[in-house]
Amino acid sequence: MGKIVAVIGASANRRKFGNKAVRAFRDAGYTVVPINPHEQTIEGVPCFRSVLDVPGTIDMVTVYLPPDALSPVLRELAARPVGEVWLNPGADRDDVVAAARALGLHVIVACSILGVGQRPEAY
């Protein structure tokens, strides 16, 4: 089993980056945990409403939500050990990055799909 990555903002819409990330991480050998309170499954993988609902370890989190929706999500991430937190383009507003770091999160500001050696346009 590969590292476990939670995709916050995972989407059933294959054109959205929240879906591309699910497929890219799966193809890169990760165990993918989609986080979306409105879906039951994404790409055949069961969804969780929150990272707080995920049992066990989360090695990495990648975020595909608009900045204005991130305050409660950041507090949830700070409430459990999650390893790296990738704030992808669109989620990487300066105040969000500062708030995440103030909560003690290990923040990486970059495209996580590229970070694992995949190309978003391939998905």
WOKA-V626394 format. One record per residue. N is the residue number from 1. RES is the residue in three letters. SS is DSSP state (2 for helix, 1 for strand, 0 for the rest). OMEGA is omega in whole degrees, 0 to 359 (NA if undefined). NEAR is the number of other C-alpha atoms within 10 Angstrom. Layout:
n->N res->RES ss->SS omega->OMEGA near->NEAR
n->N res->RES ss->SS omega->OMEGA near->NEAR
This chain:
n->1 res->MET ss->0 omega->180 near->6
n->2 res->GLY ss->0 omega->176 near->12
n->3 res->LYS ss->0 omega->181 near->14
n->4 res->ILE ss->1 omega->179 near->21
n->5 res->VAL ss->1 omega->173 near->25
n->6 res->ALA ss->1 omega->178 near->28
n->7 res->VAL ss->1 omega->180 near->27
n->8 res->ILE ss->1 omega->187 near->24
n->9 res->GLY ss->0 omega->175 near->20
n->10 res->ALA ss->0 omega->186 near->30
n->11 res->SER ss->0 omega->174 near->25
n->12 res->ALA ss->0 omega->180 near->20
n->13 res->ASN ss->0 omega->185 near->12
n->14 res->ARG ss->0 omega->178 near->16
n->15 res->ARG ss->0 omega->182 near->11
n->16 res->LYS ss->0 omega->181 near->14
n->17 res->PHE ss->2 omega->176 near->22
n->18 res->GLY ss->2 omega->174 near->24
n->19 res->ASN ss->2 omega->178 near->21
n->20 res->LYS ss->2 omega->180 near->23
n->21 res->ALA ss->2 omega->178 near->32
n->22 res->VAL ss->2 omega->182 near->29
n->23 res->ARG ss->2 omega->182 near->20
n->24 res->ALA ss->2 omega->180 near->23
n->25 res->PHE ss->2 omega->177 near->24
n->26 res->ARG ss->2 omega->180 near->16
n->27 res->ASP ss->2 omega->180 near->13
n->28 res->ALA ss->0 omega->175 near->14
n->29 res->GLY ss->0 omega->178 near->13
n->30 res->TYR ss->0 omega->166 near->20
n->31 res->THR ss->1 omega->187 near->19
n->32 res->VAL ss->1 omega->177 near->25
n->33 res->VAL ss->1 omega->178 near->25
n->34 res->PRO ss->1 omega->177 near->32
n->35 res->ILE ss->1 omega->178 near->27
n->36 res->ASN ss->0 omega->183 near->22
n->37 res->PRO ss->0 omega->185 near->13
n->38 res->HIS ss->0 omega->182 near->11
n->39 res->GLU ss->0 omega->175 near->15
n->40 res->GLN ss->0 omega->178 near->15
n->41 res->THR ss->1 omega->172 near->17
n->42 res->ILE ss->1 omega->182 near->21
n->43 res->GLU ss->0 omega->178 near->16
n->44 res->GLY ss->0 omega->182 near->8
n->45 res->VAL ss->1 omega->179 near->13
n->46 res->PRO ss->1 omega->179 near->14
n->47 res->CYS ss->0 omega->172 near->24
n->48 res->PHE ss->1 omega->180 near->23
n->49 res->ARG ss->0 omega->186 near->15
n->50 res->SER ss->0 omega->173 near->16
n->51 res->VAL ss->2 omega->179 near->22
n->52 res->LEU ss->2 omega->180 near->12
n->53 res->ASP ss->2 omega->184 near->10
n->54 res->VAL ss->0 omega->177 near->15
n->55 res->PRO ss->0 omega->175 near->8
n->56 res->GLY ss->0 omega->187 near->8
n->57 res->THR ss->0 omega->168 near->13
n->58 res->ILE ss->0 omega->182 near->20
n->59 res->ASP ss->0 omega->188 near->17
n->60 res->MET ss->1 omega->175 near->20
n->61 res->VAL ss->1 omega->174 near->25
n->62 res->THR ss->1 omega->191 near->27
n->63 res->VAL ss->1 omega->176 near->27
n->64 res->TYR ss->0 omega->177 near->24
n->65 res->LEU ss->0 omega->175 near->21
n->66 res->PRO ss->0 omega->183 near->14
n->67 res->PRO ss->2 omega->183 near->17
n->68 res->ASP ss->2 omega->180 near->10
n->69 res->ALA ss->2 omega->191 near->11
n->70 res->LEU ss->2 omega->184 near->17
n->71 res->SER ss->2 omega->179 near->12
n->72 res->PRO ss->2 omega->179 near->10
n->73 res->VAL ss->2 omega->179 near->17
n->74 res->LEU ss->2 omega->178 near->18
n->75 res->ARG ss->2 omega->177 near->14
n->76 res->GLU ss->2 omega->180 near->15
n->77 res->LEU ss->2 omega->180 near->20
n->78 res->ALA ss->2 omega->183 near->17
n->79 res->ALA ss->0 omega->179 near->12
n->80 res->ARG ss->0 omega->178 near->12
n->81 res->PRO ss->0 omega->182 near->14
n->82 res->VAL ss->0 omega->183 near->20
n->83 res->GLY ss->0 omega->182 near->17
n->84 res->GLU ss->1 omega->174 near->16
n->85 res->VAL ss->1 omega->180 near->23
n->86 res->TRP ss->1 omega->173 near->25
n->87 res->LEU ss->1 omega->184 near->24
n->88 res->ASN ss->0 omega->176 near->20
n->89 res->PRO ss->0 omega->183 near->15
n->90 res->GLY ss->0 omega->178 near->12
n->91 res->ALA ss->0 omega->192 near->21
n->92 res->ASP ss->0 omega->179 near->22
n->93 res->ARG ss->0 omega->186 near->15
n->94 res->ASP ss->2 omega->181 near->10
n->95 res->ASP ss->2 omega->178 near->10
n->96 res->VAL ss->2 omega->179 near->18
n->97 res->VAL ss->2 omega->180 near->19
n->98 res->ALA ss->2 omega->180 near->14
n->99 res->ALA ss->2 omega->179 near->15
n->100 res->ALA ss->2 omega->180 near->22
n->101 res->ARG ss->2 omega->179 near->16
n->102 res->ALA ss->2 omega->177 near->10
n->103 res->LEU ss->0 omega->178 near->13
n->104 res->GLY ss->0 omega->180 near->11
n->105 res->LEU ss->0 omega->176 near->21
n->106 res->HIS ss->1 omega->189 near->14
n->107 res->VAL ss->1 omega->171 near->18
n->108 res->ILE ss->1 omega->181 near->18
n->109 res->VAL ss->1 omega->182 near->14
n->110 res->ALA ss->0 omega->175 near->15
n->111 res->CYS ss->0 omega->183 near->19
n->112 res->SER ss->2 omega->178 near->24
n->113 res->ILE ss->2 omega->175 near->21
n->114 res->LEU ss->2 omega->182 near->12
n->115 res->GLY ss->2 omega->178 near->11
n->116 res->VAL ss->0 omega->173 near->14
n->117 res->GLY ss->0 omega->178 near->11
n->118 res->GLN ss->0 omega->178 near->17
n->119 res->ARG ss->0 omega->182 near->15
n->120 res->PRO ss->2 omega->183 near->15
n->121 res->GLU ss->2 omega->177 near->8
n->122 res->ALA ss->2 omega->183 near->7
n->123 res->TYR ss->0 omega->NA near->15
